[in-house]
Amino acid sequence: MDMNWSTIWSVYTVLMLTVFVGVSVWAWSGKRKQAFSAAANLPFADDPPRSDIAPAQAKESDHE
């Protein structure tokens, strides 16, 4: 079987385009919205309240 490089690159390009379209459809699917919303809020989950915010603001107001 004698395949030249242009045929191999053409098959590779079509394969990558198919993978890209498949991932795009999966990511924008309505079924995934709830899972992505939950994942988007993970950085904010269970954060302890910051106690260093109020003293820092008080120090700034003392310098004015």
PQR file with spaces between the fields and no chain letter, atoms N, CA, C, O and H, PARSE charges and radii, in Angstrom:
ATOM       1  N    MET     1       0.859   -1.178    0.000 -0.4000 1.5000
ATOM       2  CA   MET     1       0.000    0.000    0.000 -0.0000 2.0000
ATOM       3  C    MET     1       0.896    1.228    0.000  0.5500 1.7000
ATOM       4  O    MET     1       1.661    1.453    0.938 -0.5500 1.4000
ATOM       5  N    ASP     2       0.796    2.003   -1.040 -0.4000 1.5000
ATOM       6  CA   ASP     2       1.671    3.156   -1.211 -0.0000 2.0000
ATOM       7  C    ASP     2       0.863    4.441   -1.007  0.5500 1.7000
ATOM       8  O    ASP     2       0.195    4.920   -1.924 -0.5500 1.4000
ATOM       9  H    ASP     2       0.174    1.821   -1.802  0.4000 1.0000
ATOM      10  N    MET     3       0.937    4.994    0.223 -0.4000 1.5000
ATOM      11  CA   MET     3       0.234    6.244    0.526 -0.0000 2.0000
ATOM      12  C    MET     3       1.253    7.369    0.585  0.5500 1.7000
ATOM      13  O    MET     3       2.301    7.242    1.218 -0.5500 1.4000
ATOM      14  H    MET     3       1.479    4.605    0.967  0.4000 1.0000
ATOM      15  N    ASN     4       0.941    8.447   -0.068 -0.4000 1.5000
ATOM      16  CA   ASN     4       1.857    9.586    0.008 -0.0000 2.0000
ATOM      17  C    ASN     4       1.460   10.480    1.184  0.5500 1.7000
ATOM      18  O    ASN     4       0.396   10.298    1.775 -0.5500 1.4000
ATOM      19  H    ASN     4       0.090    8.550   -0.582  0.4000 1.0000
ATOM      20  N    TRP     5       2.311   11.437    1.519 -0.4000 1.5000
ATOM      21  CA   TRP     5       2.105   12.272    2.701 -0.0000 2.0000
ATOM      22  C    TRP     5       0.856   13.141    2.596  0.5500 1.7000
ATOM      23  O    TRP     5       0.211   13.402    3.612 -0.5500 1.4000
ATOM      24  H    TRP     5       3.175   11.585    1.040  0.4000 1.0000
ATOM      25  N    SER     6       0.502   13.589    1.417 -0.4000 1.5000
ATOM      26  CA   SER     6      -0.684   14.436    1.285 -0.0000 2.0000
ATOM      27  C    SER     6      -1.956   13.674    1.658  0.5500 1.7000
ATOM      28  O    SER     6      -2.879   14.256    2.229 -0.5500 1.4000
ATOM      29  H    SER     6       1.025   13.377    0.592  0.4000 1.0000
ATOM      30  N    THR     7      -2.012   12.388    1.342 -0.4000 1.5000
ATOM      31  CA   THR     7      -3.173   11.579    1.714 -0.0000 2.0000
ATOM      32  C    THR     7      -3.228   11.402    3.225  0.5500 1.7000
ATOM      33  O    THR     7      -4.300   11.485    3.825 -0.5500 1.4000
ATOM      34  H    THR     7      -1.263   11.915    0.878  0.4000 1.0000
ATOM      35  N    ILE     8      -2.078   11.159    3.838 -0.4000 1.5000
ATOM      36  CA   ILE     8      -2.029   10.983    5.286 -0.0000 2.0000
ATOM      37  C    ILE     8      -2.450   12.273    5.987  0.5500 1.7000
ATOM      38  O    ILE     8      -3.229   12.229    6.940 -0.5500 1.4000
ATOM      39  H    ILE     8      -1.208   11.091    3.351  0.4000 1.0000
ATOM      40  N    TRP     9      -1.948   13.410    5.532 -0.4000 1.5000
ATOM      41  CA   TRP     9      -2.311   14.687    6.156 -0.0000 2.0000
ATOM      42  C    TRP     9      -3.779   15.021    5.926  0.5500 1.7000
ATOM      43  O    TRP     9      -4.414   15.630    6.786 -0.5500 1.4000
ATOM      44  H    TRP     9      -1.316   13.445    4.759  0.4000 1.0000
ATOM      45  N    SER    10      -4.321   14.634    4.786 -0.4000 1.5000
ATOM      46  CA   SER    10      -5.746   14.869    4.521 -0.0000 2.0000
ATOM      47  C    SER    10      -6.621   14.054    5.472  0.5500 1.7000
ATOM      48  O    SER    10      -7.604   14.570    6.003 -0.5500 1.4000
ATOM      49  H    SER    10      -3.804   14.139    4.087  0.4000 1.0000
ATOM      50  N    VAL    11      -6.276   12.806    5.687 -0.4000 1.5000
ATOM      51  CA   VAL    11      -7.029   11.967    6.617 -0.0000 2.0000
ATOM      52  C    VAL    11      -6.898   12.522    8.031  0.5500 1.7000
ATOM      53  O    VAL    11      -7.881   12.572    8.770 -0.5500 1.4000
ATOM      54  H    VAL    11      -5.477   12.387    5.255  0.4000 1.0000
ATOM      55  N    TYR    12      -5.700   12.936    8.409 -0.4000 1.5000
ATOM      56  CA   TYR    12      -5.469   13.521    9.730 -0.0000 2.0000
ATOM      57  C    TYR    12      -6.302   14.791    9.921  0.5500 1.7000
ATOM      58  O    TYR    12      -6.883   14.993   10.987 -0.5500 1.4000
ATOM      59  H    TYR    12      -4.902   12.895    7.809  0.4000 1.0000
ATOM      60  N    THR    13      -6.362   15.634    8.910 -0.4000 1.5000
ATOM      61  CA   THR    13      -7.134   16.882    8.989 -0.0000 2.0000
ATOM      62  C    THR    13      -8.619   16.586    9.162  0.5500 1.7000
ATOM      63  O    THR    13      -9.278   17.215    9.990 -0.5500 1.4000
ATOM      64  H    THR    13      -5.889   15.469    8.045  0.4000 1.0000
ATOM      65  N    VAL    14      -9.146   15.656    8.411 -0.4000 1.5000
ATOM      66  CA   VAL    14     -10.562   15.288    8.525 -0.0000 2.0000
ATOM      67  C    VAL    14     -10.837   14.686    9.900  0.5500 1.7000
ATOM      68  O    VAL    14     -11.876   14.967   10.497 -0.5500 1.4000
ATOM      69  H    VAL    14      -8.610   15.145    7.739  0.4000 1.0000
ATOM      70  N    LEU    15      -9.937   13.877   10.403 -0.4000 1.5000
ATOM      71  CA   LEU    15     -10.100   13.282   11.722 -0.0000 2.0000
ATOM      72  C    LEU    15     -10.102   14.359   12.806  0.5500 1.7000
ATOM      73  O    LEU    15     -10.946   14.321   13.701 -0.5500 1.4000
ATOM      74  H    LEU    15      -9.092   13.649    9.918  0.4000 1.0000
ATOM      75  N    MET    16      -9.193   15.298   12.746 -0.4000 1.5000
ATOM      76  CA   MET    16      -9.128   16.368   13.752 -0.0000 2.0000
ATOM      77  C    MET    16     -10.348   17.291   13.664  0.5500 1.7000
ATOM      78  O    MET    16     -10.844   17.757   14.691 -0.5500 1.4000
ATOM      79  H    MET    16      -8.508   15.329   12.018  0.4000 1.0000
ATOM      80  N    LEU    17     -10.828   17.553   12.468 -0.4000 1.5000
ATOM      81  CA   LEU    17     -12.036   18.361   12.307 -0.0000 2.0000
ATOM      82  C    LEU    17     -13.234   17.642   12.932  0.5500 1.7000
ATOM      83  O    LEU    17     -14.065   18.271   13.587 -0.5500 1.4000
ATOM      84  H    LEU    17     -10.425   17.174   11.635  0.4000 1.0000
ATOM      85  N    THR    18     -13.320   16.338   12.733 -0.4000 1.5000
ATOM      86  CA   THR    18     -14.404   15.549   13.326 -0.0000 2.0000
ATOM      87  C    THR    18     -14.334   15.577   14.849  0.5500 1.7000
ATOM      88  O    THR    18     -15.360   15.709   15.517 -0.5500 1.4000
ATOM      89  H    THR    18     -12.645   15.827   12.201  0.4000 1.0000
ATOM      90  N    VAL    19     -13.124   15.453   15.399 -0.4000 1.5000
ATOM      91  CA   VAL    19     -12.958   15.509   16.851 -0.0000 2.0000
ATOM      92  C    VAL    19     -13.347   16.886   17.370  0.5500 1.7000
ATOM      93  O    VAL    19     -14.031   16.985   18.388 -0.5500 1.4000
ATOM      94  H    VAL    19     -12.291   15.346   14.856  0.4000 1.0000
ATOM      95  N    PHE    20     -12.929   17.947   16.696 -0.4000 1.5000
ATOM      96  CA   PHE    20     -13.261   19.308   17.110 -0.0000 2.0000
ATOM      97  C    PHE    20     -14.769   19.531   17.113  0.5500 1.7000
ATOM      98  O    PHE    20     -15.313   20.075   18.074 -0.5500 1.4000
ATOM      99  H    PHE    20     -12.373   17.867   15.868  0.4000 1.0000
ATOM     100  N    VAL    21     -15.435   19.123   16.065 -0.4000 1.5000
ATOM     101  CA   VAL    21     -16.893   19.298   15.987 -0.0000 2.0000
ATOM     102  C    VAL    21     -17.572   18.471   17.075  0.5500 1.7000
ATOM     103  O    VAL    21     -18.537   18.935   17.683 -0.5500 1.4000
ATOM     104  H    VAL    21     -14.994   18.682   15.284  0.4000 1.0000
ATOM     105  N    GLY    22     -17.093   17.266   17.332 -0.4000 1.5000
ATOM     106  CA   GLY    22     -17.673   16.425   18.375 -0.0000 2.0000
ATOM     107  C    GLY    22     -17.527   17.035   19.761  0.5500 1.7000
ATOM     108  O    GLY    22     -18.478   17.029   20.542 -0.5500 1.4000
ATOM     109  H    GLY    22     -16.310   16.889   16.838  0.4000 1.0000
ATOM     110  N    VAL    23     -16.352   17.558   20.073 -0.4000 1.5000
ATOM     111  CA   VAL    23     -16.133   18.193   21.376 -0.0000 2.0000
ATOM     112  C    VAL    23     -16.974   19.464   21.493  0.5500 1.7000
ATOM     113  O    VAL    23     -17.514   19.745   22.563 -0.5500 1.4000
ATOM     114  H    VAL    23     -15.579   17.563   19.438  0.4000 1.0000
ATOM     115  N    SER    24     -17.093   20.226   20.423 -0.4000 1.5000
ATOM     116  CA   SER    24     -17.906   21.442   20.443 -0.0000 2.0000
ATOM     117  C    SER    24     -19.373   21.120   20.701  0.5500 1.7000
ATOM     118  O    SER    24     -20.023   21.795   21.499 -0.5500 1.4000
ATOM     119  H    SER    24     -16.654   19.998   19.554  0.4000 1.0000
ATOM     120  N    VAL    25     -19.894   20.110   20.044 -0.4000 1.5000
ATOM     121  CA   VAL    25     -21.293   19.710   20.254 -0.0000 2.0000
ATOM     122  C    VAL    25     -21.482   19.228   21.685  0.5500 1.7000
ATOM     123  O    VAL    25     -22.487   19.553   22.316 -0.5500 1.4000
ATOM     124  H    VAL    25     -19.366   19.561   19.396  0.4000 1.0000
ATOM     125  N    TRP    26     -20.536   18.463   22.204 -0.4000 1.5000
ATOM     126  CA   TRP    26     -20.628   17.962   23.581 -0.0000 2.0000
ATOM     127  C    TRP    26     -20.601   19.110   24.573  0.5500 1.7000
ATOM     128  O    TRP    26     -21.388   19.125   25.519 -0.5500 1.4000
ATOM     129  H    TRP    26     -19.719   18.199   21.691  0.4000 1.0000
ATOM     130  N    ALA    27     -19.703   20.079   24.374 -0.4000 1.5000
ATOM     131  CA   ALA    27     -19.554   21.183   25.324 -0.0000 2.0000
ATOM     132  C    ALA    27     -20.759   22.118   25.304  0.5500 1.7000
ATOM     133  O    ALA    27     -21.143   22.629   26.356 -0.5500 1.4000
ATOM     134  H    ALA    27     -19.063   20.067   23.606  0.4000 1.0000
ATOM     135  N    TRP    28     -21.354   22.351   24.170 -0.4000 1.5000
ATOM     136  CA   TRP    28     -22.480   23.276   24.057 -0.0000 2.0000
ATOM     137  C    TRP    28     -23.829   22.576   24.180  0.5500 1.7000
ATOM     138  O    TRP    28     -24.874   23.194   23.974 -0.5500 1.4000
ATOM     139  H    TRP    28     -21.042   21.936   23.316  0.4000 1.0000
ATOM     140  N    SER    29     -23.807   21.292   24.514 -0.4000 1.5000
ATOM     141  CA   SER    29     -25.051   20.545   24.678 -0.0000 2.0000
ATOM     142  C    SER    29     -25.817   21.066   25.892  0.5500 1.7000
ATOM     143  O    SER    29     -25.213   21.403   26.910 -0.5500 1.4000
ATOM     144  H    SER    29     -22.958   20.791   24.682  0.4000 1.0000
ATOM     145  N    GLY    30     -27.112   21.130   25.791 -0.4000 1.5000
ATOM     146  CA   GLY    30     -27.942   21.589   26.905 -0.0000 2.0000
ATOM     147  C    GLY    30     -27.874   20.657   28.103  0.5500 1.7000
ATOM     148  O    GLY    30     -28.116   21.080   29.233 -0.5500 1.4000
ATOM     149  H    GLY    30     -27.603   20.856   24.964  0.4000 1.0000
ATOM     150  N    LYS    31     -27.549   19.404   27.868 -0.4000 1.5000
ATOM     151  CA   LYS    31     -27.440   18.434   28.961 -0.0000 2.0000
ATOM     152  C    LYS    31     -26.260   18.738   29.873  0.5500 1.7000
ATOM     153  O    LYS    31     -26.269   18.336   31.037 -0.5500 1.4000
ATOM     154  H    LYS    31     -27.353   19.060   26.950  0.4000 1.0000
ATOM     155  N    ARG    32     -25.262   19.425   29.383 -0.4000 1.5000
ATOM     156  CA   ARG    32     -24.044   19.698   30.141 -0.0000 2.0000
ATOM     157  C    ARG    32     -24.113   20.996   30.937  0.5500 1.7000
ATOM     158  O    ARG    32     -23.212   21.272   31.729 -0.5500 1.4000
ATOM     159  H    ARG    32     -25.254   19.751   28.438  0.4000 1.0000
ATOM     160  N    LYS    33     -25.152   21.792   30.749 -0.4000 1.5000
ATOM     161  CA   LYS    33     -25.223   23.114   31.372 -0.0000 2.0000
ATOM     162  C    LYS    33     -25.153   23.032   32.899  0.5500 1.7000
ATOM     163  O    LYS    33     -24.426   23.810   33.516 -0.5500 1.4000
ATOM     164  H    LYS    33     -25.884   21.567   30.105  0.4000 1.0000
ATOM     165  N    GLN    34     -25.879   22.126   33.512 -0.4000 1.5000
ATOM     166  CA   GLN    34     -25.887   22.022   34.964 -0.0000 2.0000
ATOM     167  C    GLN    34     -24.514   21.600   35.489  0.5500 1.7000
ATOM     168  O    GLN    34     -24.051   22.133   36.497 -0.5500 1.4000
ATOM     169  H    GLN    34     -26.470   21.494   33.011  0.4000 1.0000
ATOM     170  N    ALA    35     -23.869   20.664   34.828 -0.4000 1.5000
ATOM     171  CA   ALA    35     -22.547   20.212   35.270 -0.0000 2.0000
ATOM     172  C    ALA    35     -21.516   21.333   35.127  0.5500 1.7000
ATOM     173  O    ALA    35     -20.676   21.511   36.008 -0.5500 1.4000
ATOM     174  H    ALA    35     -24.246   20.231   34.009  0.4000 1.0000
ATOM     175  N    PHE    36     -21.571   22.084   34.037 -0.4000 1.5000
ATOM     176  CA   PHE    36     -20.618   23.172   33.834 -0.0000 2.0000
ATOM     177  C    PHE    36     -20.879   24.322   34.798  0.5500 1.7000
ATOM     178  O    PHE    36     -19.938   24.982   35.237 -0.5500 1.4000
ATOM     179  H    PHE    36     -22.253   21.939   33.321  0.4000 1.0000
ATOM     180  N    SER    37     -22.132   24.570   35.132 -0.4000 1.5000
ATOM     181  CA   SER    37     -22.448   25.622   36.102 -0.0000 2.0000
ATOM     182  C    SER    37     -21.905   25.253   37.483  0.5500 1.7000
ATOM     183  O    SER    37     -21.364   26.099   38.195 -0.5500 1.4000
ATOM     184  H    SER    37     -22.898   24.034   34.776  0.4000 1.0000
ATOM     185  N    ALA    38     -22.053   23.994   37.845 -0.4000 1.5000
ATOM     186  CA   ALA    38     -21.521   23.541   39.133 -0.0000 2.0000
ATOM     187  C    ALA    38     -19.997   23.629   39.144  0.5500 1.7000
ATOM     188  O    ALA    38     -19.410   24.026   40.150 -0.5500 1.4000
ATOM     189  H    ALA    38     -22.492   23.307   37.266  0.4000 1.0000
ATOM     190  N    ALA    39     -19.365   23.270   38.058 -0.4000 1.5000
ATOM     191  CA   ALA    39     -17.903   23.340   37.979 -0.0000 2.0000
ATOM     192  C    ALA    39     -17.413   24.780   38.002  0.5500 1.7000
ATOM     193  O    ALA    39     -16.344   25.061   38.544 -0.5500 1.4000
ATOM     194  H    ALA    39     -19.843   22.947   37.240  0.4000 1.0000
ATOM     195  N    ALA    40     -18.175   25.686   37.426 -0.4000 1.5000
ATOM     196  CA   ALA    40     -17.773   27.097   37.410 -0.0000 2.0000
ATOM     197  C    ALA    40     -17.793   27.702   38.801  0.5500 1.7000
ATOM     198  O    ALA    40     -17.042   28.639   39.072 -0.5500 1.4000
ATOM     199  H    ALA    40     -19.043   25.458   36.986  0.4000 1.0000
ATOM     200  N    ASN    41     -18.636   27.189   39.693 -0.4000 1.5000
ATOM     201  CA   ASN    41     -18.740   27.723   41.051 -0.0000 2.0000
ATOM     202  C    ASN    41     -17.832   27.018   42.051  0.5500 1.7000
ATOM     203  O    ASN    41     -17.816   27.396   43.222 -0.5500 1.4000
ATOM     204  H    ASN    41     -19.247   26.428   39.474  0.4000 1.0000
ATOM     205  N    LEU    42     -17.084   26.015   41.635 -0.4000 1.5000
ATOM     206  CA   LEU    42     -16.208   25.289   42.549 -0.0000 2.0000
ATOM     207  C    LEU    42     -15.158   26.178   43.238  0.5500 1.7000
ATOM     208  O    LEU    42     -14.897   25.967   44.423 -0.5500 1.4000
ATOM     209  H    LEU    42     -17.097   25.707   40.684  0.4000 1.0000
ATOM     210  N    PRO    43     -14.553   27.143   42.570 -0.5600 1.5000
ATOM     211  CA   PRO    43     -13.564   27.968   43.269  0.2800 2.0000
ATOM     212  C    PRO    43     -14.147   28.752   44.440  0.5500 1.7000
ATOM     213  O    PRO    43     -13.407   29.145   45.342 -0.5500 1.4000
ATOM     214  N    PHE    44     -15.440   28.983   44.444 -0.4000 1.5000
ATOM     215  CA   PHE    44     -16.077   29.786   45.489 -0.0000 2.0000
ATOM     216  C    PHE    44     -16.702   28.931   46.592  0.5500 1.7000
ATOM     217  O    PHE    44     -17.210   29.468   47.576 -0.5500 1.4000
ATOM     218  H    PHE    44     -16.041   28.663   43.712  0.4000 1.0000
ATOM     219  N    ALA    45     -16.670   27.628   46.437 -0.4000 1.5000
ATOM     220  CA   ALA    45     -17.315   26.740   47.403 -0.0000 2.0000
ATOM     221  C    ALA    45     -16.475   26.615   48.673  0.5500 1.7000
ATOM     222  O    ALA    45     -15.255   26.459   48.610 -0.5500 1.4000
ATOM     223  H    ALA    45     -16.258   27.192   45.637  0.4000 1.0000
ATOM     224  N    ASP    46     -17.136   26.685   49.814 -0.4000 1.5000
ATOM     225  CA   ASP    46     -16.512   26.475   51.112 -0.0000 2.0000
ATOM     226  C    ASP    46     -15.343   27.408   51.405  0.5500 1.7000
ATOM     227  O    ASP    46     -14.394   27.012   52.082 -0.5500 1.4000
ATOM     228  H    ASP    46     -18.126   26.812   49.865  0.4000 1.0000
ATOM     229  N    ASP    47     -15.398   28.625   50.911 -0.4000 1.5000
ATOM     230  CA   ASP    47     -14.366   29.594   51.257 -0.0000 2.0000
ATOM     231  C    ASP    47     -14.655   30.156   52.638  0.5500 1.7000
ATOM     232  O    ASP    47     -15.770   30.607   52.897 -0.5500 1.4000
ATOM     233  H    ASP    47     -16.169   28.947   50.362  0.4000 1.0000
ATOM     234  N    PRO    48     -13.680   30.136   53.519 -0.5600 1.5000
ATOM     235  CA   PRO    48     -13.915   30.743   54.830  0.2800 2.0000
ATOM     236  C    PRO    48     -13.984   32.264   54.686  0.5500 1.7000
ATOM     237  O    PRO    48     -13.338   32.827   53.802 -0.5500 1.4000
ATOM     238  N    PRO    49     -14.749   32.926   55.528 -0.5600 1.5000
ATOM     239  CA   PRO    49     -14.815   34.381   55.435  0.2800 2.0000
ATOM     240  C    PRO    49     -13.448   34.990   55.731  0.5500 1.7000
ATOM     241  O    PRO    49     -12.730   34.525   56.616 -0.5500 1.4000
ATOM     242  N    ARG    50     -13.103   36.014   54.997 -0.4000 1.5000
ATOM     243  CA   ARG    50     -11.796   36.654   55.181 -0.0000 2.0000
ATOM     244  C    ARG    50     -11.900   37.698   56.273  0.5500 1.7000
ATOM     245  O    ARG    50     -12.709   38.623   56.194 -0.5500 1.4000
ATOM     246  H    ARG    50     -13.686   36.392   54.278  0.4000 1.0000
ATOM     247  N    SER    51     -11.083   37.540   57.280 -0.4000 1.5000
ATOM     248  CA   SER    51     -11.101   38.496   58.384 -0.0000 2.0000
ATOM     249  C    SER    51     -10.096   39.618   58.175  0.5500 1.7000
ATOM     250  O    SER    51     -10.107   40.599   58.918 -0.5500 1.4000
ATOM     251  H    SER    51     -10.426   36.788   57.343  0.4000 1.0000
ATOM     252  N    ASP    52      -9.222   39.490   57.171 -0.4000 1.5000
ATOM     253  CA   ASP    52      -8.205   40.511   56.955 -0.0000 2.0000
ATOM     254  C    ASP    52      -8.696   41.670   56.093  0.5500 1.7000
ATOM     255  O    ASP    52      -7.955   42.631   55.884 -0.5500 1.4000
ATOM     256  H    ASP    52      -9.214   38.692   56.568  0.4000 1.0000
ATOM     257  N    ILE    53      -9.928   41.602   55.588 -0.4000 1.5000
ATOM     258  CA   ILE    53     -10.425   42.667   54.721 -0.0000 2.0000
ATOM     259  C    ILE    53     -10.775   43.913   55.533  0.5500 1.7000
ATOM     260  O    ILE    53     -10.371   45.019   55.173 -0.5500 1.4000
ATOM     261  H    ILE    53     -10.530   40.822   55.758  0.4000 1.0000
ATOM     262  N    ALA    54     -11.512   43.747   56.607 -0.4000 1.5000
ATOM     263  CA   ALA    54     -11.950   44.902   57.401 -0.0000 2.0000
ATOM     264  C    ALA    54     -10.776   45.662   58.026  0.5500 1.7000
ATOM     265  O    ALA    54     -10.762   46.889   57.930 -0.5500 1.4000
ATOM     266  H    ALA    54     -11.840   42.849   56.899  0.4000 1.0000
ATOM     267  N    PRO    55      -9.794   45.019   58.658 -0.5600 1.5000
ATOM     268  CA   PRO    55      -8.673   45.783   59.212  0.2800 2.0000
ATOM     269  C    PRO    55      -7.867   46.509   58.142  0.5500 1.7000
ATOM     270  O    PRO    55      -7.360   47.603   58.389 -0.5500 1.4000
ATOM     271  N    ALA    56      -7.744   45.929   56.981 -0.4000 1.5000
ATOM     272  CA   ALA    56      -6.989   46.586   55.915 -0.0000 2.0000
ATOM     273  C    ALA    56      -7.709   47.853   55.466  0.5500 1.7000
ATOM     274  O    ALA    56      -7.066   48.871   55.207 -0.5500 1.4000
ATOM     275  H    ALA    56      -8.156   45.040   56.779  0.4000 1.0000
ATOM     276  N    GLN    57      -9.021   47.801   55.372 -0.4000 1.5000
ATOM     277  CA   GLN    57      -9.780   48.984   54.977 -0.0000 2.0000
ATOM     278  C    GLN    57      -9.715   50.044   56.067  0.5500 1.7000
ATOM     279  O    GLN    57      -9.679   51.236   55.761 -0.5500 1.4000
ATOM     280  H    GLN    57      -9.543   46.974   55.582  0.4000 1.0000
ATOM     281  N    ALA    58      -9.698   49.642   57.315 -0.4000 1.5000
ATOM     282  CA   ALA    58      -9.615   50.596   58.416 -0.0000 2.0000
ATOM     283  C    ALA    58      -8.256   51.294   58.413  0.5500 1.7000
ATOM     284  O    ALA    58      -8.183   52.495   58.673 -0.5500 1.4000
ATOM     285  H    ALA    58      -9.727   48.673   57.564  0.4000 1.0000
ATOM     286  N    LYS    59      -7.195   50.569   58.128 -0.4000 1.5000
ATOM     287  CA   LYS    59      -5.867   51.165   58.081 -0.0000 2.0000
ATOM     288  C    LYS    59      -5.759   52.178   56.951  0.5500 1.7000
ATOM     289  O    LYS    59      -5.129   53.224   57.109 -0.5500 1.4000
ATOM     290  H    LYS    59      -7.254   49.593   57.917  0.4000 1.0000
ATOM     291  N    GLU    60      -6.373   51.873   55.813 -0.4000 1.5000
ATOM     292  CA   GLU    60      -6.335   52.809   54.694 -0.0000 2.0000
ATOM     293  C    GLU    60      -7.058   54.095   55.030  0.5500 1.7000
ATOM     294  O    GLU    60      -6.608   55.171   54.633 -0.5500 1.4000
ATOM     295  H    GLU    60      -6.885   51.024   55.685  0.4000 1.0000
ATOM     296  N    SER    61      -8.164   54.017   55.750 -0.4000 1.5000
ATOM     297  CA   SER    61      -8.918   55.227   56.077 -0.0000 2.0000
ATOM     298  C    SER    61      -8.178   56.068   57.124  0.5500 1.7000
ATOM     299  O    SER    61      -8.389   57.280   57.182 -0.5500 1.4000
ATOM     300  H    SER    61      -8.529   53.143   56.072  0.4000 1.0000
ATOM     301  N    ASP    62      -7.326   55.468   57.944 -0.4000 1.5000
ATOM     302  CA   ASP    62      -6.551   56.219   58.940 -0.0000 2.0000
ATOM     303  C    ASP    62      -5.484   57.085   58.289  0.5500 1.7000
ATOM     304  O    ASP    62      -5.076   58.092   58.868 -0.5500 1.4000
ATOM     305  H    ASP    62      -7.155   54.483   57.897  0.4000 1.0000
ATOM     306  N    HIS    63      -5.025   56.718   57.101 -0.4000 1.5000
ATOM     307  CA   HIS    63      -3.956   57.447   56.448 -0.0000 2.0000
ATOM     308  C    HIS    63      -4.436   58.652   55.669  0.5500 1.7000
ATOM     309  O    HIS    63      -3.622   59.449   55.203 -0.5500 1.4000
ATOM     310  H    HIS    63      -5.357   55.900   56.631  0.4000 1.0000
ATOM     311  N    GLU    64      -5.706   58.799   55.522 -0.4000 1.5000
ATOM     312  CA   GLU    64      -6.228   59.925   54.723 -0.0000 2.0000
ATOM     313  C    GLU    64      -6.241   61.207   55.467  0.5500 1.7000
ATOM     314  O    GLU    64      -6.651   62.232   54.923 -0.5500 1.4000
ATOM     315  H    GLU    64      -6.368   58.153   55.901  0.4000 1.0000
